[in-house]
Amino acid sequence: MNIKNARSSSVEGQVNNPLHGIKLEEMLEFMIAKFGWEYLGSEINIRCFNVDPSIKSSLKFLRRTPWARAEFEQIYLQSVEK
């Protein structure tokens, strides 16, 4: 498989992904603006949302912790669908 075929197959796999093209930082900023840190902390009980929250610390944690990112993305998708 050459590089061109690998890229085209990965793009085809993203067609049904509702998060394709949306950066994690954009999702986080949207959620903070819509709900605030307190809501995020109540939905996902993680320190970076509850104790001295910041975008930088939250992004770092979400990028390194697959279960937290999956929960956050699920809440984001539910809020966008409404």
N, CA and C atoms as an extended XYZ file, in Angstrom:
246
Properties=species:S:1:pos:R:3:atomname:S:1:resname:S:1:resid:I:1 pbc="F F F"
N         0.854       -1.173        0.000 N   MET     1
C         0.000        0.000        0.000 CA  MET     1
C         0.899        1.235        0.000 C   MET     1
N         0.654        2.117       -0.933 N   ASN     2
C         1.462        3.335       -0.966 CA  ASN     2
C         0.812        4.425       -0.110 C   ASN     2
N         1.506        5.544        0.021 N   ILE     3
C         1.050        6.626        0.902 CA  ILE     3
C        -0.287        7.197        0.440 C   ILE     3
N        -0.462        7.363       -0.859 N   LYS     4
C        -1.710        7.934       -1.372 CA  LYS     4
C        -2.902        7.058       -1.006 C   LYS     4
N        -2.761        5.737       -1.164 N   ASN     5
C        -3.847        4.823       -0.812 CA  ASN     5
C        -4.121        4.829        0.687 C   ASN     5
N        -3.074        4.938        1.494 N   ALA     6
C        -3.245        4.969        2.949 CA  ALA     6
C        -4.014        6.216        3.363 C   ALA     6
N        -3.687        7.349        2.767 N   ARG     7
C        -4.383        8.594        3.099 CA  ARG     7
C        -5.846        8.530        2.679 C   ARG     7
N        -6.108        8.022        1.477 N   SER     8
C        -7.487        7.989        1.001 CA  SER     8
C        -8.326        7.034        1.839 C   SER     8
N        -7.758        5.919        2.291 N   SER     9
C        -8.536        4.997        3.119 CA  SER     9
C        -8.779        5.579        4.503 C   SER     9
N        -7.833        6.363        5.037 N   SER    10
C        -8.061        6.974        6.347 CA  SER    10
C        -9.099        8.084        6.250 C   SER    10
N        -9.142        8.811        5.153 N   VAL    11
C       -10.149        9.855        4.962 CA  VAL    11
C       -11.522        9.219        4.815 C   VAL    11
N       -11.607        8.114        4.083 N   GLU    12
C       -12.884        7.427        3.917 CA  GLU    12
C       -13.412        6.929        5.254 C   GLU    12
N       -12.523        6.514        6.146 N   GLY    13
C       -12.927        6.050        7.466 CA  GLY    13
C       -13.451        7.168        8.339 C   GLY    13
N       -13.100        8.409        8.033 N   GLN    14
C       -13.523        9.557        8.831 CA  GLN    14
C       -14.864       10.140        8.379 C   GLN    14
N       -15.385        9.691        7.272 N   VAL    15
C       -16.617       10.257        6.726 CA  VAL    15
C       -17.756       10.176        7.746 C   VAL    15
N       -17.868        9.080        8.459 N   ASN    16
C       -18.958        8.896        9.417 CA  ASN    16
C       -18.603        9.350       10.826 C   ASN    16
N       -17.443        9.935       11.020 N   ASN    17
C       -17.024       10.398       12.336 CA  ASN    17
C       -17.513       11.834       12.543 C   ASN    17
N       -18.454       12.051       13.458 N   PRO    18
C       -18.985       13.406       13.652 CA  PRO    18
C       -17.964       14.380       14.235 C   PRO    18
N       -16.876       13.876       14.792 N   LEU    19
C       -15.851       14.746       15.376 CA  LEU    19
C       -14.730       15.080       14.394 C   LEU    19
N       -14.808       14.525       13.194 N   HIS    20
C       -13.753       14.764       12.208 CA  HIS    20
C       -13.646       16.252       11.885 C   HIS    20
N       -12.439       16.781       12.007 N   GLY    21
C       -12.184       18.180       11.675 CA  GLY    21
C       -12.414       19.148       12.825 C   GLY    21
N       -12.848       18.642       13.979 N   ILE    22
C       -13.070       19.503       15.140 CA  ILE    22
C       -11.930       19.276       16.125 C   ILE    22
N       -11.230       20.334       16.463 N   LYS    23
C       -10.105       20.225       17.391 CA  LYS    23
C       -10.625       20.093       18.817 C   LYS    23
N        -9.856       19.378       19.631 N   LEU    24
C       -10.209       19.199       21.031 CA  LEU    24
C       -10.328       20.552       21.735 C   LEU    24
N        -9.452       21.477       21.414 N   GLU    25
C        -9.499       22.806       22.025 CA  GLU    25
C       -10.800       23.533       21.666 C   GLU    25
N       -11.249       23.391       20.426 N   GLU    26
C       -12.512       24.014       20.009 CA  GLU    26
C       -13.692       23.419       20.775 C   GLU    26
N       -13.668       22.093       20.967 N   MET    27
C       -14.732       21.439       21.725 CA  MET    27
C       -14.748       21.941       23.162 C   MET    27
N       -13.571       22.027       23.774 N   LEU    28
C       -13.477       22.460       25.163 CA  LEU    28
C       -13.952       23.901       25.325 C   LEU    28
N       -13.526       24.775       24.433 N   GLU    29
C       -13.950       26.178       24.506 CA  GLU    29
C       -15.468       26.307       24.341 C   GLU    29
N       -16.042       25.520       23.444 N   PHE    30
C       -17.495       25.520       23.251 CA  PHE    30
C       -18.210       25.083       24.526 C   PHE    30
N       -17.732       23.996       25.124 N   MET    31
C       -18.371       23.459       26.322 CA  MET    31
C       -18.254       24.424       27.503 C   MET    31
N       -17.122       25.092       27.632 N   ILE    32
C       -16.945       26.064       28.718 CA  ILE    32
C       -17.889       27.239       28.516 C   ILE    32
N       -17.980       27.716       27.283 N   ALA    33
C       -18.860       28.854       26.998 CA  ALA    33
C       -20.328       28.491       27.216 C   ALA    33
N       -20.704       27.279       26.851 N   LYS    34
C       -22.108       26.872       26.945 CA  LYS    34
C       -22.510       26.467       28.363 C   LYS    34
N       -21.644       25.710       29.050 N   PHE    35
C       -22.015       25.130       30.343 CA  PHE    35
C       -21.184       25.628       31.522 C   PHE    35
N       -19.920       25.926       31.291 N   GLY    36
C       -19.041       26.356       32.376 CA  GLY    36
C       -18.272       25.197       32.997 C   GLY    36
N       -17.264       25.562       33.775 N   TRP    37
C       -16.384       24.570       34.404 CA  TRP    37
C       -17.138       23.723       35.431 C   TRP    37
N       -18.046       24.347       36.168 N   GLU    38
C       -18.762       23.629       37.227 CA  GLU    38
C       -19.557       22.452       36.653 C   GLU    38
N       -20.235       22.679       35.544 N   TYR    39
C       -20.995       21.607       34.899 CA  TYR    39
C       -20.058       20.501       34.406 C   TYR    39
N       -18.977       20.893       33.756 N   LEU    40
C       -18.032       19.886       33.261 CA  LEU    40
C       -17.490       19.049       34.412 C   LEU    40
N       -17.167       19.710       35.529 N   GLY    41
C       -16.662       19.000       36.698 CA  GLY    41
C       -17.685       18.066       37.315 C   GLY    41
N       -18.955       18.424       37.227 N   SER    42
C       -19.991       17.541       37.773 CA  SER    42
C       -20.258       16.351       36.853 C   SER    42
N       -20.119       16.551       35.564 N   GLU    43
C       -20.345       15.468       34.601 CA  GLU    43
C       -19.173       14.492       34.540 C   GLU    43
N       -17.964       15.022       34.570 N   ILE    44
C       -16.755       14.196       34.544 CA  ILE    44
C       -15.916       14.636       35.736 C   ILE    44
N       -15.871       13.814       36.752 N   ASN    45
C       -15.192       14.185       37.989 CA  ASN    45
C       -13.676       14.016       37.839 C   ASN    45
N       -13.065       15.016       37.221 N   ILE    46
C       -11.614       15.018       37.085 CA  ILE    46
C       -11.075       16.333       37.634 C   ILE    46
N        -9.901       16.266       38.200 N   ARG    47
C        -9.299       17.392       38.909 CA  ARG    47
C        -9.149       18.632       38.033 C   ARG    47
N        -8.791       18.450       36.777 N   CYS    48
C        -8.538       19.614       35.915 CA  CYS    48
C        -9.810       20.411       35.625 C   CYS    48
N       -10.987       19.843       35.881 N   PHE    49
C       -12.245       20.579       35.737 CA  PHE    49
C       -12.717       21.171       37.066 C   PHE    49
N       -12.271       20.594       38.179 N   ASN    50
C       -12.795       20.978       39.487 CA  ASN    50
C       -11.879       21.867       40.321 C   ASN    50
N       -10.579       21.721       40.177 N   VAL    51
C        -9.633       22.464       41.009 CA  VAL    51
C        -8.800       23.373       40.119 C   VAL    51
N        -8.983       24.672       40.261 N   ASP    52
C        -8.249       25.671       39.480 CA  ASP    52
C        -8.245       25.314       37.988 C   ASP    52
N        -9.420       25.213       37.372 N   PRO    53
C        -9.500       24.762       35.977 CA  PRO    53
C        -8.879       25.753       34.995 C   PRO    53
N        -8.239       25.195       33.981 N   SER    54
C        -7.714       26.009       32.886 CA  SER    54
C        -7.792       25.188       31.609 C   SER    54
N        -7.821       25.883       30.509 N   ILE    55
C        -7.876       25.193       29.215 CA  ILE    55
C        -6.610       24.379       29.008 C   ILE    55
N        -5.462       24.955       29.339 N   LYS    56
C        -4.181       24.276       29.120 CA  LYS    56
C        -4.107       22.955       29.892 C   LYS    56
N        -4.437       22.978       31.182 N   SER    57
C        -4.346       21.748       31.979 CA  SER    57
C        -5.385       20.719       31.532 C   SER    57
N        -6.555       21.200       31.157 N   SER    58
C        -7.608       20.285       30.713 CA  SER    58
C        -7.245       19.616       29.396 C   SER    58
N        -6.703       20.387       28.457 N   LEU    59
C        -6.285       19.809       27.180 CA  LEU    59
C        -5.194       18.769       27.391 C   LEU    59
N        -4.236       19.085       28.239 N   LYS    60
C        -3.133       18.161       28.515 CA  LYS    60
C        -3.676       16.847       29.080 C   LYS    60
N        -4.589       16.948       30.050 N   PHE    61
C        -5.148       15.750       30.663 CA  PHE    61
C        -5.991       14.956       29.671 C   PHE    61
N        -6.856       15.626       28.935 N   LEU    62
C        -7.732       14.930       27.990 CA  LEU    62
C        -6.938       14.245       26.881 C   LEU    62
N        -5.847       14.856       26.445 N   ARG    63
C        -5.026       14.247       25.391 CA  ARG    63
C        -4.290       13.009       25.887 C   ARG    63
N        -3.969       12.976       27.169 N   ARG    64
C        -3.189       11.862       27.721 CA  ARG    64
C        -4.034       10.781       28.375 C   ARG    64
N        -5.331       11.015       28.524 N   THR    65
C        -6.182       10.078       29.249 CA  THR    65
C        -7.364        9.667       28.370 C   THR    65
N        -7.248        8.510       27.716 N   PRO    66
C        -8.272        8.093       26.749 CA  PRO    66
C        -9.690        7.999       27.319 C   PRO    66
N        -9.863        7.477       28.528 N   TRP    67
C       -11.215        7.336       29.079 CA  TRP    67
C       -11.862        8.700       29.317 C   TRP    67
N       -11.080        9.666       29.784 N   ALA    68
C       -11.622       11.004       30.042 CA  ALA    68
C       -11.982       11.694       28.732 C   ALA    68
N       -11.131       11.523       27.728 N   ARG    69
C       -11.413       12.135       26.429 CA  ARG    69
C       -12.673       11.537       25.813 C   ARG    69
N       -12.818       10.220       25.932 N   ALA    70
C       -14.006        9.557       25.384 CA  ALA    70
C       -15.278       10.067       26.064 C   ALA    70
N       -15.246       10.211       27.385 N   GLU    71
C       -16.415       10.741       28.104 CA  GLU    71
C       -16.695       12.181       27.697 C   GLU    71
N       -15.640       12.992       27.600 N   PHE    72
C       -15.799       14.393       27.218 CA  PHE    72
C       -16.389       14.504       25.813 C   PHE    72
N       -15.873       13.718       24.872 N   GLU    73
C       -16.379       13.758       23.497 CA  GLU    73
C       -17.839       13.323       23.439 C   GLU    73
N       -18.222       12.352       24.256 N   GLN    74
C       -19.613       11.896       24.287 CA  GLN    74
C       -20.531       13.011       24.779 C   GLN    74
N       -20.124       13.707       25.826 N   ILE    75
C       -20.923       14.825       26.347 CA  ILE    75
C       -20.994       15.943       25.312 C   ILE    75
N       -19.887       16.195       24.628 N   TYR    76
C       -19.867       17.221       23.578 CA  TYR    76
C       -20.865       16.872       22.475 C   TYR    76
N       -20.831       15.625       22.013 N   LEU    77
C       -21.741       15.205       20.943 CA  LEU    77
C       -23.202       15.336       21.373 C   LEU    77
N       -23.504       14.975       22.604 N   GLN    78
C       -24.877       15.101       23.101 CA  GLN    78
C       -25.310       16.559       23.147 C   GLN    78
N       -24.406       17.447       23.508 N   SER    79
C       -24.770       18.866       23.610 CA  SER    79
C       -24.932       19.508       22.235 C   SER    79
N       -24.195       19.032       21.253 N   VAL    80
C       -24.292       19.581       19.900 CA  VAL    80
C       -25.566       19.089       19.217 C   VAL    80
N       -25.977       17.867       19.510 N   GLU    81
C       -27.167       17.285       18.886 CA  GLU    81
C       -28.450       17.954       19.345 C   GLU    81
N       -28.440       18.570       20.524 N   LYS    82
C       -29.660       19.188       21.074 CA  LYS    82
C       -30.107       20.374       20.287 C   LYS    82
